[in-house]
């Protein structure tokens, strides 16, 4: 029984919300992560998925997940931090995955935002493919990071015939790209970006997609909702994203909460 269960059920009377992408383990939360977790629970956020970005951060992430009820670990090597990844990191990831410590492999993917050189692109691709193979071997979903690289990510997923699915974190692509991911068994992560009126494309995409293809996330401490602009983002803000998504879709928040949480729970095999 989640020790936060009672407060989760009593708050907002919606559903037990799941933040599918939250970096509660990072330095921005080092002094108050326990209080942040308590406030999130009081807001109805009963489970949080903590994705890793590099091997050095894995011990801290796993420690937070051991200490905080409802925090679930995902381990991976982020494409933006190639300089942090060293020899043996992929092998160590495989070993830890085999040990059964995680609910997903992530966050992994491709990031071509700053137009990396061909050498860096190749290294990102090699790292991405290696981690997809680890996830496929372990029958685990993946948490995808893709910036200016959705077509390339989709091409890799198809070529490797990756069939376990996962979550496309902080999706910012087109409706067509979203549907391509869904056709491959993925769901779309919906975060604070949709709370900004200028984000017309992504707001339109999440309003149009099947509700069953969406999950909620904060990406805390990054991408705060509009009402918390320039603040540290926090999982306790997840209900604001929920209510914005419900308004964009003209659906009841209760339905959106229940459906997104059920989708996340099924995909990640949360018990």
Secondary structure as GFF3:
##gff-version 3
##sequence-region A 1 271
A	DSSP	alpha_helix	5	10	.	.	.	ID=ss1
A	DSSP	beta_strand	17	19	.	.	.	ID=ss2
A	DSSP	three_ten_helix	27	29	.	.	.	ID=ss3
A	DSSP	alpha_helix	33	42	.	.	.	ID=ss4
A	DSSP	beta_strand	45	51	.	.	.	ID=ss5
A	DSSP	three_ten_helix	55	57	.	.	.	ID=ss6
A	DSSP	alpha_helix	58	67	.	.	.	ID=ss7
A	DSSP	beta_strand	71	75	.	.	.	ID=ss8
A	DSSP	three_ten_helix	79	84	.	.	.	ID=ss9
A	DSSP	alpha_helix	89	98	.	.	.	ID=ss10
A	DSSP	beta_strand	104	111	.	.	.	ID=ss11
A	DSSP	alpha_helix	118	138	.	.	.	ID=ss12
A	DSSP	beta_strand	141	147	.	.	.	ID=ss13
A	DSSP	alpha_helix	150	159	.	.	.	ID=ss14
A	DSSP	beta_strand	166	169	.	.	.	ID=ss15
A	DSSP	alpha_helix	175	183	.	.	.	ID=ss16
A	DSSP	beta_strand	186	190	.	.	.	ID=ss17
A	DSSP	three_ten_helix	192	195	.	.	.	ID=ss18
A	DSSP	alpha_helix	200	208	.	.	.	ID=ss19
A	DSSP	three_ten_helix	211	213	.	.	.	ID=ss20
A	DSSP	beta_strand	214	216	.	.	.	ID=ss21
A	DSSP	three_ten_helix	226	228	.	.	.	ID=ss22
A	DSSP	three_ten_helix	235	237	.	.	.	ID=ss23
A	DSSP	alpha_helix	238	249	.	.	.	ID=ss24
A	DSSP	alpha_helix	253	268	.	.	.	ID=ss25
###
